[in-house]
Amino acid sequence: MTENKQVKKFDILNQFIKDLSFEAPNSPRIFFEKIEEKPNVEVGFEIKSVGVGENLFEVNLHLTVKHSLKERVLYLIELSYSAMVAINSENTQEENTNILLKQVPSYLFPFARGIVTDLTKESGFPPFVLAPIDFDKVEVKQELGEQSQQPANNN
């Protein structure tokens, strides 16, 4: 009897908020104004992967959410949510690129999304829920090491 053992391609060792910024420059005035227009929403993201040791990478999902009315900013959120990832040394370059720029961000996104939703709600605004991002359709811009995906708008 032969045993077909599947080799693990990567492990997420931990995940954490690396940086978080929330600005509501027009509060508390904005809470008492009657708003008749629909706010403009800008959402962007960037993915970076940096090697920090042998087969060890930090993957960072940086989200930016900006709600505004004409020139007035209601709130601006910048969140860098990261993970430390150990990859299998037998992986191919293509597998590593897929893991670090697609699979790990797909895993991190629901946690970052929850932080944004909770942050807006706890700040007195209606909860803002980010639309899902299909990281499999995100085009990789660079090779492993210093990797980056330029901001994209998800309205």
N, C-alpha and C positions, 0 to 999 in steps of 0.2 A: 504494500500500500504506500503510495507516494503522497507526500504532504505538499500541497501547493500553498506556500507561505507568501503572503503579500508583503512586500517591503514598504515601509513607511517612507514617503517622499519628503515630509517635513513635520516639524512640531512647533506649535506656538507655545513658547515658554512662559510669556506673560504679555499682558496688554495694559496700556496706561494712557492717561491724558498727559501729553507732553507740554502742551500750551493751550490756554483757553482765555479768550478775551470777549467780553460782552460790553457793548456801549449802547446807551439809550440817551443820546445827547439832548433830546427834547422832552424828556420826562422830568417832572410829573405833568407838565402842561398838556402834553399830548393826550393824556388819559381823560381830560375834561373837555376836549374839543369834539365837536360833531364832525365826523369824517364821512364825507359823501362820495369820495372817489375811491377807486380801488388802488391799494398800494402797489408800487412797482417792486417786484421781487427779483433779486439777482442771486443765483446760486452758482458757485464754482468749486472745483476740487482739483487737487494735485496729489499725485502719488509719488513717493520717493522711497528708494531702497538703498541703504548704505551698509556695506560690510563692516562689521565691528570685531570680527575675529574669524578664525578658520571655520567655514561653514555656518557662521552666525551673522544674521542680518537684522537691522532695524528697518521695519517697514512703517512708513508714516503716511497716513491719510489726512490731508489738510483740507478742511471744508471752510468756505466763506459763504455766509448768508447775510444779505443786506435787504432790508425792507425800507422803502422810502416813499414819501409823498412829494412829488415834484422834486425840489432841492432839499427838502427836510428829511433827514434820516430818522426813521422810527427806532430801528436798532440795527446793529452790526455785530455779527458773531464770527469769530475766527477760532476754529478748533483744530488742533493737531492731535490726532488720536493714533497711537503707535502700538506696535507689537515687536517683541524680540522673537525671531524665528530661527530655528536650527534646521538646516537642510541636509539631506542625505548627500554624502560626498560622491555617490555613484550616479547622481542625477546628471542629465545632459544640460547644456546651456539653455536650450529651449524649455526644458522642464522647469529650470530655476526661474527663468523669466516669467513663465506662466504662474508659478507659485507666488513669486514676490510681487508681481504687478497685477495679478488678477484674482487668484484664489484667496490670498491673505486679505487684500482690501475688501473682497466680498464677505469675508468673515467679520472684519472690523466694522463695516458700514452700519449694520443694525444697532451696534452699541453707540456709535457716533450719532446716528439718527435719534436715538433715545435721549442722548445728552442735549441735543439741540431742541427737541420737543419739550423736555423738562425745563430747560433754561428759559425758553420763551414763556412758558406757562408760569413759572415761578417769578418771572420779572413783570408780571401784570399784563402781558399781551396774550392774545389767543394762542393756544399751542400751535406751533408750526411743525408740520410733519414733512420731512424731505421725501420727494419722490424716489422710488428705487433707482439704482444705477446698475446697469448691466455691464460689469467690468470685463466680461468676455468680449464686448464690442469696443472697448477702449483701445485705441491704437498706441502701442509702445513706441516712445520717441527715441530712447537710448538703450544701450546695452547695460548689463549688470554692473554693479559698482555704484556709480552715481546715476540713478535712474530717475526719470521724471515724466509725468504726464501733465501737460499744460492745462490750465484751467478751462473748464467747459461750462457752458450755461445749461442749466436744467430748469426751465421755467414751467 
